[in-house]
Amino acid sequence: MKFYDRENEMQMLHEIESATHEGSRMTVLVGRRRIGKTKLLLHASEGKPAVYFFVSRKSESILCSQFVGEAERGLDTPIGAYHRLADLLEHLMRISQSMPFTLIIDEFQELLNIDASIIGDIQRVWDLNKDRSRINLLLSGSVYSMMYRIFEDNKEPLFSRASNIMHIRAFRTDVMKEILRDHNSHYTNEDLLALYTFTGGVAWYVELLMNARAFTYKKMVDVIFRENSLFINEGKNLLIEEFGKDYSVYFSILECIARGVNTRGEITATVGLNEIGGYLSKLENSYSIIRQMRPIFSKASTKTVRYYIADNFLTFWFRFFHKYMGYIESGSIELLKQTFLRDYPIFSGIMLERYFRQKASESGRYTHIGNYWDRKGGHEIDIILANELDKTVEIGEIKRMSKNISPTLLQDKADYFLTLHPQLQSYKKNFLQLDLRDM
């Protein structure tokens, strides 16, 4: 699959690279695995002197030996033997004084697992050499909690050393349309919704499906739900390392949220733990996997809170793969596929709501985007879009098929909502009835 999107990130990386001719720069890229960080970095450094290091769990001495070989190939100059990464970095920074170049260190957080003292050694070398060297140091990492600790914890050596911290996101909805159109000019909105639901715009998953020529909903399902599918164990592979020994508790919580058990009280009762506040807090603040959703315009102190998994793929994986792991372990992949087909219409309806809220966010037209429900879970409104600058508010219902939308019911729910928020009474109002055709 060709390289898509990332125009803003590419521009920023090129500007940073140009600035290194005046002095070294350290840039950090953070994003979940499979999001496309490595491909972005390699694409941005094409045609320029660059060295790429990938940190795997090996001894520091063995890593240095491999990195020396990569550096000699990338710079076409002898490096010599090194056993400490900080010493090798110091040598490379000296080389950059006369020959500016880019150094990419991928999965940088793995250095903590090899020897945490390496980070402090790198900080010392960086501080002593950055002003007189001209190296473009790009540090990439996928374990959010560890990268946050390294670069944003004020007790850690590399705190405040990075000139820029870039968070790499999934593809926008318009990019997913472009990708699908390039591969199948006759795609349907059902196909687009499936691509959005299964991948959430995560580059690697999109590429897997496109390379498998899975351009339609039916073909995507066939590829995902087959023996030896790379999707089957993906959630486990992504998160077990992140969660450590408590992964089973976190997985249980995430499965609850994925199937709609999404208030703190409901999750507590389902998981069977007396106190899950600490787990929810870590999932939200340390791991950045879940988020809180409050009714739009409600106070921050409201207890009317629902949790949701921010990542579409993980929502899908916990809803269908983790929940039915017994089917997988018994080899009943076809039974799992049939279960998915049974439940997909409802599940994809929920994802369609997410799609329209994301699309609205990407438009940049609204100061407030959200939905509404009361404390008892009633009077639900799927989407509310407000612009406090031009005094407009749009209130909408979202269904897969328009025949399932009741304009009268929407009006009743909107009237109830507007009585609770008199500041909107003077706004120009518009009512939306959104379905698959509006994607």
VEXDREN-2710 file (C-alpha; in Angstrom, 1 decimal):
% VEXDREN-2710
k/r/px/py/pz
1/MET/0.0/0.0/0.0
2/LYS/1.3/3.4/-0.9
3/PHE/2.1/6.1/1.8
4/TYR/-1.0/8.0/2.8
5/ASP/-1.7/11.2/4.7
6/ARG/0.8/12.5/7.3
7/GLU/1.3/15.8/5.5
8/ASN/1.4/17.8/8.7
9/GLU/3.7/15.4/10.4
10/MET/6.0/15.3/7.4
11/GLN/6.2/19.0/7.2
12/MET/7.1/19.2/10.9
13/LEU/9.8/16.5/10.6
14/HIS/11.3/18.3/7.7
15/GLU/11.4/21.6/9.6
16/ILE/13.0/19.9/12.6
17/GLU/15.6/18.3/10.3
18/SER/16.5/21.7/8.8
19/ALA/16.9/23.1/12.3
20/THR/19.5/20.6/13.2
21/HIS/22.0/22.4/11.0
22/GLU/22.2/24.9/13.8
23/GLY/22.3/22.4/16.6
24/SER/21.1/19.0/17.6
25/ARG/17.4/18.3/18.1
26/MET/15.6/15.5/20.0
27/THR/12.1/14.7/18.8
28/VAL/9.9/12.0/20.4
29/LEU/7.1/10.2/18.5
30/VAL/4.5/8.4/20.5
31/GLY/1.7/6.2/19.1
32/ARG/0.2/2.8/19.6
33/ARG/1.8/-0.1/17.9
34/ARG/0.8/-0.5/14.2
35/ILE/-0.1/3.2/13.8
36/GLY/2.7/3.8/11.2
37/LYS/5.4/5.6/13.2
38/THR/8.3/3.7/11.6
39/LYS/7.0/4.1/8.1
40/LEU/6.5/7.8/8.7
41/LEU/10.1/8.2/10.0
42/LEU/11.7/6.3/7.2
43/HIS/9.6/8.2/4.6
44/ALA/10.5/11.5/6.1
45/SER/14.2/10.6/6.0
46/GLU/14.3/9.3/2.4
47/GLY/17.1/10.7/0.3
48/LYS/19.0/12.1/3.3
49/PRO/21.8/10.7/5.5
50/ALA/20.0/8.5/8.1
51/VAL/20.6/5.6/10.4
52/TYR/17.9/3.4/11.8
53/PHE/18.2/1.5/15.1
54/PHE/15.5/-0.9/16.4
55/VAL/15.7/-1.6/20.1
56/SER/15.0/-5.3/20.9
57/ARG/15.4/-7.1/24.2
58/LYS/19.0/-8.0/24.0
59/SER/22.0/-7.2/26.1
60/GLU/23.4/-3.7/25.7
61/SER/26.6/-5.0/24.2
62/ILE/24.9/-7.1/21.5
63/LEU/22.6/-4.1/20.6
64/CYS/25.7/-1.9/20.3
65/SER/27.3/-4.4/17.9
66/GLN/24.2/-4.4/15.7
67/PHE/23.9/-0.7/15.8
68/VAL/27.5/-0.1/14.8
69/GLY/26.9/-2.2/11.7
70/GLU/23.7/-0.1/10.9
71/ALA/25.6/3.1/11.5
72/GLU/28.5/2.1/9.2
73/ARG/26.1/1.2/6.4
74/GLY/24.0/4.4/6.9
75/LEU/26.9/6.8/7.1
76/ASP/29.5/4.9/5.0
77/THR/32.2/5.5/7.5
78/PRO/34.0/3.2/10.0
79/ILE/32.6/3.4/13.6
80/GLY/34.7/0.9/15.7
81/ALA/33.6/-1.3/18.5
82/TYR/31.3/-0.2/21.3
83/HIS/29.7/-1.9/24.3
84/ARG/27.7/1.0/25.8
85/LEU/25.0/2.7/23.9
86/ALA/25.8/6.1/25.4
87/ASP/29.4/5.9/24.1
88/LEU/28.2/5.0/20.7
89/LEU/25.8/7.9/20.7
90/GLU/28.6/10.3/21.8
91/HIS/30.7/9.0/18.8
92/LEU/27.8/9.6/16.4
93/MET/27.2/13.1/17.7
94/ARG/30.8/13.9/17.1
95/ILE/30.5/12.7/13.5
96/SER/27.4/14.9/13.1
97/GLN/29.5/18.0/13.8
98/SER/30.9/17.7/10.2
99/MET/28.2/15.6/8.7
100/PRO/24.7/16.3/9.9
101/PHE/22.4/13.3/9.8
102/THR/19.2/11.7/11.2
103/LEU/19.4/9.0/13.8
104/ILE/16.1/7.1/14.4
105/ILE/15.9/4.9/17.5
106/ASP/12.7/2.8/17.3
107/GLU/10.9/1.3/20.3
108/PHE/13.1/3.5/22.6
109/GLN/11.2/2.5/25.7
110/GLU/12.6/-1.0/25.5
111/LEU/15.9/0.4/26.9
112/LEU/14.1/0.5/30.3
113/ASN/13.7/-3.3/30.1
114/ILE/17.4/-3.8/29.2
115/ASP/18.9/-1.4/31.8
116/ALA/17.2/1.7/33.1
117/SER/20.6/3.4/33.7
118/ILE/21.1/3.6/30.0
119/ILE/18.5/6.5/29.9
120/GLY/20.6/8.5/32.4
121/ASP/23.8/7.8/30.4
122/ILE/22.1/9.1/27.2
123/GLN/20.9/12.2/29.1
124/ARG/24.5/13.0/30.1
125/VAL/25.9/12.5/26.6
126/TRP/23.1/14.6/25.1
127/ASP/23.5/17.5/27.4
128/LEU/27.3/17.6/26.9
129/ASN/27.2/17.4/23.1
130/LYS/23.9/18.7/21.7
131/ASP/25.0/22.3/21.2
132/ARG/28.1/21.6/19.1
133/SER/26.8/18.6/17.2
134/ARG/24.2/18.5/14.4
135/ILE/22.2/15.3/14.9
136/ASN/18.5/14.9/14.2
137/LEU/17.6/12.4/17.0
138/LEU/14.2/10.8/16.5
139/LEU/13.0/8.6/19.3
140/SER/9.9/6.5/18.7
141/GLY/7.9/4.4/21.2
142/SER/4.7/2.5/21.4
143/VAL/4.2/1.7/25.1
144/TYR/2.5/4.9/26.1
145/SER/3.0/4.5/29.9
146/MET/6.8/3.9/29.5
147/MET/7.3/6.8/27.0
148/TYR/5.4/9.1/29.3
149/ARG/7.6/8.1/32.2
150/ILE/10.8/8.6/30.2
151/PHE/10.0/12.1/28.8
152/GLU/7.2/13.7/30.8
153/ASP/8.0/12.6/34.4
154/ASN/10.0/15.4/36.0
155/LYS/11.9/12.9/38.1
156/GLU/13.4/11.1/35.0
157/PRO/16.7/12.1/33.3
158/LEU/15.3/12.9/29.9
159/PHE/12.5/15.1/31.2
160/SER/12.3/18.4/29.1
161/ARG/15.1/17.2/26.8
162/ALA/12.8/16.7/23.8
163/SER/12.3/19.7/21.6
164/ASN/9.0/18.2/20.3
165/ILE/6.7/15.4/21.3
166/MET/4.5/14.2/18.4
167/HIS/1.5/12.0/19.0
168/ILE/0.8/9.9/15.9
169/ARG/-2.9/9.3/15.4
170/ALA/-4.9/6.9/13.2
171/PHE/-6.0/7.9/9.7
172/ARG/-8.9/10.4/9.5
173/THR/-12.2/9.4/8.0
174/ASP/-11.5/11.2/4.7
175/VAL/-8.2/9.3/4.4
176/MET/-10.0/6.0/4.9
177/LYS/-12.3/7.0/2.1
178/GLU/-9.4/7.8/-0.1
179/ILE/-7.7/4.5/0.6
180/LEU/-10.8/2.5/-0.1
181/ARG/-11.6/4.5/-3.2
182/ASP/-8.1/3.9/-4.6
183/HIS/-8.5/0.1/-4.1
184/ASN/-12.2/-0.1/-5.0
185/SER/-13.8/2.8/-6.8
186/HIS/-17.2/1.1/-6.4
187/TYR/-17.0/0.7/-2.6
188/THR/-20.2/1.1/-0.6
189/ASN/-20.7/2.9/2.7
190/GLU/-21.2/-0.5/4.3
191/ASP/-17.6/-1.3/3.2
192/LEU/-16.4/2.1/4.6
193/LEU/-18.2/1.5/7.9
194/ALA/-16.6/-2.0/8.1
195/LEU/-13.1/-0.6/7.5
196/TYR/-13.7/2.1/10.1
197/THR/-15.1/-0.4/12.6
198/PHE/-12.4/-3.1/12.2
199/THR/-9.3/-0.8/11.9
200/GLY/-10.2/2.6/13.3
201/GLY/-7.8/3.9/10.7
202/VAL/-4.7/2.2/12.2
203/ALA/-2.3/2.0/9.3
204/TRP/-1.1/-1.6/9.7
205/TYR/-4.6/-3.1/9.9
206/VAL/-5.8/-1.1/6.9
207/GLU/-2.7/-2.3/5.0
208/LEU/-3.3/-5.9/5.9
209/LEU/-6.9/-5.8/4.5
210/MET/-5.9/-3.9/1.4
211/ASN/-3.0/-6.3/0.7
212/ALA/-5.5/-9.2/1.1
213/ARG/-7.7/-7.5/-1.5
214/ALA/-10.4/-7.2/1.2
215/PHE/-12.1/-4.1/-0.1
216/THR/-15.7/-5.1/0.8
217/TYR/-17.4/-5.8/4.1
218/LYS/-17.9/-9.5/3.2
219/LYS/-14.3/-10.0/2.2
220/MET/-13.0/-8.1/5.3
221/VAL/-15.0/-10.5/7.5
222/ASP/-13.7/-13.5/5.6
223/VAL/-10.1/-12.3/6.1
224/ILE/-10.4/-11.4/9.8
225/PHE/-12.4/-14.5/10.8
226/ARG/-10.3/-17.3/9.4
227/GLU/-7.8/-19.7/10.9
228/ASN/-4.4/-18.2/11.6
229/SER/-5.8/-14.7/11.2
230/LEU/-3.3/-12.1/12.5
231/PHE/-6.3/-10.3/14.1
232/ILE/-7.1/-13.1/16.5
233/ASN/-4.3/-12.6/19.1
234/GLU/-3.6/-9.0/18.2
235/GLY/-5.3/-7.4/21.3
236/LYS/-3.4/-9.8/23.6
237/ASN/-0.1/-9.1/21.8
238/LEU/-0.6/-5.3/22.1
239/LEU/-1.6/-5.1/25.8
240/ILE/-0.2/-8.0/27.9
241/GLU/3.3/-6.3/28.1
242/GLU/1.6/-2.9/28.8
243/PHE/-0.5/-4.3/31.7
244/GLY/2.0/-6.8/33.2
245/LYS/0.8/-9.3/35.8
246/ASP/-2.6/-7.6/36.3
247/TYR/-3.5/-8.0/32.7
248/SER/-6.5/-10.4/33.4
249/VAL/-8.3/-7.7/35.5
250/TYR/-7.7/-5.0/32.8
251/PHE/-8.9/-7.4/30.1
252/SER/-12.1/-8.2/32.0
253/ILE/-12.8/-4.4/32.5
254/LEU/-12.2/-3.7/28.8
255/GLU/-14.4/-6.6/27.7
256/CYS/-17.2/-5.2/29.9
257/ILE/-16.8/-1.7/28.3
258/ALA/-16.7/-3.1/24.8
259/ARG/-20.1/-4.9/25.2
260/GLY/-21.8/-1.9/26.7
261/VAL/-21.3/-2.5/30.5
262/ASN/-19.8/1.0/30.8
263/THR/-20.6/2.7/34.1
264/ARG/-18.4/2.3/37.1
265/GLY/-21.2/0.6/39.1
266/GLU/-22.0/-1.9/36.3
267/ILE/-18.3/-2.7/35.7
268/THR/-17.7/-3.2/39.4
269/ALA/-20.7/-5.6/39.7
270/THR/-19.7/-7.5/36.6
271/VAL/-16.0/-7.9/37.2
272/GLY/-16.6/-8.8/40.9
273/LEU/-14.0/-6.6/42.5
274/ASN/-14.8/-4.3/45.4
275/GLU/-12.8/-1.4/44.0
276/ILE/-11.9/-0.8/40.4
277/GLY/-11.3/2.9/40.6
278/GLY/-7.5/2.4/40.4
279/TYR/-7.7/0.2/37.4
280/LEU/-10.0/2.6/35.6
281/SER/-7.8/5.5/36.4
282/LYS/-4.7/3.7/35.0
283/LEU/-6.6/2.7/31.9
284/GLU/-7.5/6.3/31.3
285/ASN/-4.5/8.3/32.5
286/SER/-1.5/5.9/32.3
287/TYR/-2.4/3.8/29.3
288/SER/-4.7/6.2/27.5
289/ILE/-6.9/3.3/26.4
290/ILE/-10.3/4.4/27.8
291/ARG/-12.0/7.7/28.1
292/GLN/-14.9/9.1/30.0
293/MET/-18.0/10.3/28.2
294/ARG/-20.3/12.7/29.9
295/PRO/-23.5/14.2/28.6
296/ILE/-22.7/17.3/26.6
297/PHE/-22.6/20.5/28.6
298/SER/-22.7/18.6/31.9
299/LYS/-20.4/19.7/34.8
300/ALA/-17.1/18.0/35.2
301/SER/-18.2/16.9/38.6
302/THR/-21.2/14.9/37.3
303/LYS/-21.5/11.3/38.2
304/THR/-23.4/10.5/35.0
305/VAL/-20.3/9.1/33.3
306/ARG/-19.8/6.3/30.8
307/TYR/-16.5/4.7/29.8
308/TYR/-15.6/3.8/26.3
309/ILE/-12.5/2.3/24.6
310/ALA/-10.9/5.0/22.5
311/ASP/-9.4/2.6/20.0
312/ASN/-11.9/1.1/17.4
313/PHE/-9.9/-2.0/16.9
314/LEU/-9.6/-2.8/20.6
315/THR/-13.3/-2.1/21.0
316/PHE/-13.9/-4.7/18.2
317/TRP/-11.3/-7.1/19.6
318/PHE/-12.6/-7.2/23.1
319/ARG/-16.2/-7.4/21.9
320/PHE/-15.7/-10.4/19.7
321/PHE/-12.3/-12.1/20.1
322/HIS/-11.7/-11.8/23.8
323/LYS/-15.3/-12.4/24.8
324/TYR/-15.4/-15.6/22.7
325/MET/-11.8/-16.8/23.3
326/GLY/-13.3/-20.2/24.1
327/TYR/-14.4/-20.6/20.5
328/ILE/-11.0/-19.8/19.3
329/GLU/-9.2/-22.2/21.6
330/SER/-11.6/-25.0/20.6
331/GLY/-11.0/-24.2/16.9
332/SER/-14.5/-23.0/16.3
333/ILE/-13.6/-20.1/14.1
334/GLU/-16.6/-20.5/11.9
335/LEU/-18.9/-20.4/15.0
336/LEU/-17.2/-17.2/16.1
337/LYS/-17.8/-15.8/12.6
338/GLN/-21.5/-16.6/12.7
339/THR/-21.7/-15.1/16.2
340/PHE/-20.1/-11.9/14.8
341/LEU/-22.5/-11.8/11.9
342/ARG/-25.5/-12.1/14.2
343/ASP/-24.3/-9.2/16.4
344/TYR/-22.7/-6.9/13.9
345/PRO/-25.8/-4.9/12.9
346/ILE/-26.1/-3.5/16.5
347/PHE/-22.4/-3.2/17.1
348/SER/-21.8/-1.4/13.8
349/GLY/-24.7/1.0/14.6
350/ILE/-22.8/2.1/17.7
351/MET/-19.6/2.5/15.6
352/LEU/-21.6/4.5/13.1
353/GLU/-22.4/7.0/15.9
354/ARG/-18.7/7.2/16.7
355/TYR/-17.9/7.8/13.0
356/PHE/-20.2/10.8/12.7
357/ARG/-18.9/12.4/15.9
358/GLN/-15.3/11.9/14.7
359/LYS/-16.2/13.3/11.3
360/ALA/-17.7/16.3/12.9
361/SER/-14.5/16.8/15.1
362/GLU/-12.3/16.6/12.0
363/SER/-14.4/19.3/10.3
364/GLY/-13.3/21.9/12.8
365/ARG/-16.7/23.5/12.6
366/TYR/-17.9/23.0/16.2
367/THR/-16.9/24.2/19.7
368/HIS/-18.9/21.3/21.4
369/ILE/-19.4/17.8/20.1
370/GLY/-21.1/15.0/22.1
371/ASN/-24.3/13.2/22.9
372/TYR/-26.8/13.2/25.7
373/TRP/-28.5/10.9/28.2
374/ASP/-30.1/11.5/31.6
375/ARG/-29.2/9.9/34.9
376/LYS/-31.6/7.0/34.3
377/GLY/-30.2/6.4/30.8
378/GLY/-33.2/7.8/29.0
379/HIS/-33.8/10.7/26.6
380/GLU/-30.7/9.6/24.6
381/ILE/-29.6/11.8/21.8
382/ASP/-26.9/10.3/19.5
383/ILE/-25.2/13.5/18.4
384/ILE/-25.2/17.2/19.4
385/LEU/-23.0/19.7/17.6
386/ALA/-22.8/23.3/18.8
387/ASN/-20.9/26.3/17.8
388/GLU/-21.0/29.0/20.4
389/LEU/-19.4/31.5/18.1
390/ASP/-22.1/31.6/15.4
391/LYS/-24.8/30.4/17.9
392/THR/-25.9/27.3/16.1
393/VAL/-26.8/23.8/17.5
394/GLU/-27.5/20.6/15.5
395/ILE/-29.3/17.8/17.2
396/GLY/-29.4/14.4/15.6
397/GLU/-30.4/10.8/15.5
398/ILE/-28.1/8.2/13.9
399/LYS/-29.3/4.8/12.6
400/ARG/-27.9/2.4/10.0
401/MET/-31.2/2.8/8.1
402/SER/-33.3/5.9/7.9
403/LYS/-36.6/4.0/8.4
404/ASN/-35.6/3.4/12.0
405/ILE/-35.4/7.2/12.8
406/SER/-38.5/8.8/14.3
407/PRO/-38.5/12.6/13.7
408/THR/-41.3/12.9/16.3
409/LEU/-39.2/11.1/19.0
410/LEU/-36.1/13.1/18.0
411/GLN/-38.1/16.4/18.5
412/ASP/-39.4/15.2/21.9
413/LYS/-35.9/14.4/23.1
414/ALA/-34.5/17.6/21.7
415/ASP/-37.2/19.6/23.5
416/TYR/-36.4/17.9/26.8
417/PHE/-32.7/18.6/26.3
418/LEU/-33.2/22.2/25.4
419/THR/-35.3/22.9/28.5
420/LEU/-32.2/21.8/30.6
421/HIS/-29.9/24.1/28.7
422/PRO/-31.6/27.5/28.3
423/GLN/-28.4/29.0/27.0
424/LEU/-29.2/27.2/23.7
425/GLN/-32.7/28.6/23.3
426/SER/-31.5/31.6/21.3
427/TYR/-29.3/29.4/19.0
428/LYS/-30.3/28.6/15.5
429/LYS/-31.4/25.0/15.6
430/ASN/-31.1/22.2/13.0
431/PHE/-32.2/18.6/13.3
432/LEU/-30.1/15.8/11.7
433/GLN/-31.3/12.4/10.6
434/LEU/-28.1/10.5/9.7
435/ASP/-27.7/7.0/8.3
436/LEU/-25.3/5.0/6.2
437/ARG/-26.0/7.2/3.2
438/ASP/-24.6/10.3/4.9
439/MET/-21.1/8.9/5.6
END
